[in-house]
Amino acid sequence: MPTIKQKTQPNEIKSSRPNQPVASFLQEAENLYVWCIDDIPELVKAGVDEEMINTLPENIKACRDAQTLWKKKLKTPGEVQVQWKLQQPEASKLEAELIRALRFAFRNNPDLLARLKYITKGNSYANLIQDLNDLALLGRKYTQLLTVIGFDMDLLDTATAKSKELAGLWAQTKNENARLNETVVARNKAFWTLHQQVSELRAAGQYIFRHRKDRYVGYVSQFWKKKNGRRSIPDN
């Protein structure tokens, strides 16, 4: 993971989503760093830590790298995700076939129809995995009724095997999602670490140059100025 450098941490670093597009924020941070170089003596005099200014380029790079890594993981699904997307429709089709067969075989037995309805009442992926196993067990218990309607008994073994296979894939999918979540949390923390530095510099610059519009303008976020639609340069 990218390394964030920060001497002090006045506020707890957030892990929530960025409050503006990361690309535009990074460009504004780059612009701010270039802009403030000539003002370092005034900024330091106003209480800004010069080391905080010096670490801006490294933290900009760290945030940019974290953003790139997150986008790469987001756009490139893992092998497990691909396998799940291939297997899930086939499993759903098998489930539907079993339900139709059992419903027909049990059509004259209200108790068995009630059990079948209970097994199939959910519609989540976890339910799909469990349903395949439970439907296979139910079918094996009443093979005579299925034989009468010419049901292919091999489908029960297929359902059991598919349930087991999907359970493994689903667990691995959850793990992949957890890793993706770790990546986005790291990106968010990198953003907010940099955001603290940028906010401190902007606040100091806007105060120091409140009577100099030519310097003040460089400490204003053009993104938020445009978004909020208000004047950001005070009158003298």
N, C-alpha and C positions, 0 to 999 in steps of 0.2 A: 504494500500500500504506500502511496505518496506520504512523505514526511512533512508535517506542518511544524514550522518553527515559530515560537512565540515566547517571549521572555516573561510576560505577565498575562494573567487571564482574569481581568476585572469582573467579568460575568461568566456564568456557566455557559459553555458552548452548546448551542442548540443542535438537535439532530432532526429538526423538522424540515420540510421542503423549503428550498430557496424562495425568497419573496419576489424574485424577478428572474427572467431568463438568464441562465448561467453565462452564456456566451456574451451577452451585452454587459453583464456585471464585470466579467473578466476584462473586457476591453476598457471599461470605465476605470477599473483598478490600474491597468497599465497606463492609461492616460494620466491618472492622478499621480502616479509615481513620477513620471517624467515631469509633470507640472510642478510638483512640490520640491524638486531637487534644489532649485534656486532659493527656496524659501526656508531651508532647513534652519538657519540661525534664528529666524523669527519664530518658527514652530517650536524649536527647543526652548526658546525663551518663554513661550506660552505653556510649557509643561509637557510637550510631546517628547517621548523617548526616542532618541535618534536611532537606537537599535531597532525599534519597531518599524521605522521607515526603511532601514537597511534590509530587513527581512521580507519586505513586501514582494520583491521579485521571486524569491524562493517560494513564498506562500501562494503567489499567483500561479506559478508552475505546478505546485502541489495540487491546487484546486483544479487546474486545467487537466492534469493527469488523472485525477480522481473522476472527473466528468467523462473523460474519454473511456476509461475503464468501465464505468457504469453503462454508458451507451453501447459499448461493445458487447457486454454481457446481456443487455436488454434486447439487442437486435440479433444475437446469435444464440438460439436456444440450444441447450445441451442435448446429447444423444438420448438421454432418458426422456426429455420433453418430446423429442421427435417420435420415439417409440410409443409413448403414451398416446399421442395424437393419432398414430396409426392403429393402435390396438383398441382404443376406446370405442370407435364406431362399430367395429366387428363384435365387440363384447355386448354392446347395446342391442345389436341385431340378434345375437344369440339369446339374450335375455327375453326379447320380445317373442322369439320363436318358442321358447320354453313356456312362457306365460300363456300363449295361445293354445299350445298343446295341452297343458295341464288344465286350463279352464274348460276345454272341450271334454277332456277325460273325466273331469269332476262335475260336469254339468248337472248331474242328478244327485249330487251330494252337497247340500248347503254347508255342512261343517267344513268340508275340504275346500270349498270355494271361499269360505271365510278365512281359513288359514292362508290360502293363496293371496287373498286381498291384503292380509296383514303383512305378509312377507314383502309385498311389492308396493307398500304405501309411500316409501321415500323416493326421492328423485336425484339425490346427490351422487357424486362419484363413489363415495364410501358405500352408499346404498347399493350401487351397481355391483361392486365387488362382493358385498355380503349376499346380495340377492342371488347371484350366480351359484354360490355355494349352497345357500338354503334351498333354492329350487331343485338343485341336483339331489340333495338329501331327501326332499319331499318326493321327488319322482322315483327314487330308488325304493322308497317305502311302499309305493303303490304301483309297482311295475306291472301288475296284472291289468290294471285299468289303462295303462299306457300301451300295453301290448295289444289290447283290443282295438285301439284306434290306429295301429300300425306305426307307432312312434319309433324313431330311430334311437335306441338306447345308448348308442355311442355318444350322443349329444350330452348325456349326463356326465360322462367322463370328461368330455370337452369343456363343459361348464366348470367343473371342479378345477381342472388344470388352468383354465383361463382366469378363474377367481384368484388362484394362488399367484399366477404370473402378474396380474394387475395389481395385487396387493404389494408385491415387491416394487413394481414400477412407481406406484403411487407414493410409497415411502421415499424412494429416491428422488421423485419429483419435489416432494416437500423439502428435502435436503438442498436441492438445487435452488429452490425458491428462497430458502434461508440464506444461502450464500449470496444470492442476488440482493437480498435485503441488507446484508452486511456491507455490500458494495455501495448501495445507495446511502446508507447511514454514514459511511466514511466520506462520501462525496458531500453530503449535507454538512457534516462537521467541518470539512475543509472550507466550504462556502462561508459558514458562519464565523469561523476563525478569521478569515480574510475580511469578512464584513465588519467585524469589530475594529480592525485596523483602519479600514477605509472610512468608517463612520467617525472614528476619533480624529483622523486627519482632516476630514471635511469639516467637522465641528470647529476644530482649532483654526483652520484656514478661513472659514466664514467669519469667525470672530475677529481674527487678526486683521483681515482685509475688508472689514465691513464698510469702510469708507473708500475703498479702492476697487471699483468695479472691474478694472482690467485684470486684477489678480483674483478677485472674489469668484469670478465666473468659473475658474478652473477647479473650484472646490464644490461645485454644484453638480448633482447627478442629472444629466440630461434626460435619462430614462424617467425618473420620478417627476422632473419638471414638466415633461410632456404629458405624463400620465395624469398628474394632478391638475394640470392646467392652471398653475398659479405662478406669479412672479417669484423668482428665487433671488433676485438681486435687490437689496434694500435701497431706499432713497437715502441720499446724504442728509 
